[in-house]
């Protein structure tokens, strides 16, 4: 396995560890109440992936029904990063109800993504082809596209891997539109 490929696999795993460590009650956040649900399609298009906002309020709007039952939003920027980690929960002290997403702009060569599809921990989801990416199960669900690393995890055992993937792909769609 090449050095570049190992780096691509290790970065999301390390980021996940930092995100899990940051999910305690000591992180302050702002509650965001959302009335009704919105679809990803309702997000205005016209921004390129590099211009699309990955801030948590924008992602909450893009995710709509996927996080509407978790109105408490916490946004944290991990040490050494400028990219937010967003956590949606059912309440400020209900940590076990948390769904966490981290979006990091990360350019990954298409050849590396193709090679990763032949590796271990690959989740065969046909939607990944739409984004030229690959999905890896690295404790969390990691969607790697040519332009982003999107990592979604949930402390809530009632949140299925399928739901985590729905969140990851909704974020990817938002970033492309």
Secondary structure, 3 states (H helix, E strand, C coil): CCHHHHHHHHHHHHHHHHHHHCCCCCCCCCECCCCCCCCHHHCCCCCCCCCCCCCHHHHHHHHHHHCCCCCEEEEEECCCCCCEEEEEECCCCCHHHCEEEEEEECCCCHHHHHHHCCCCCECCCCHHHHCCCEEEECCCEEEECCCEEEEEEECCCCCCHHHHHHHHHHHHHHHHC
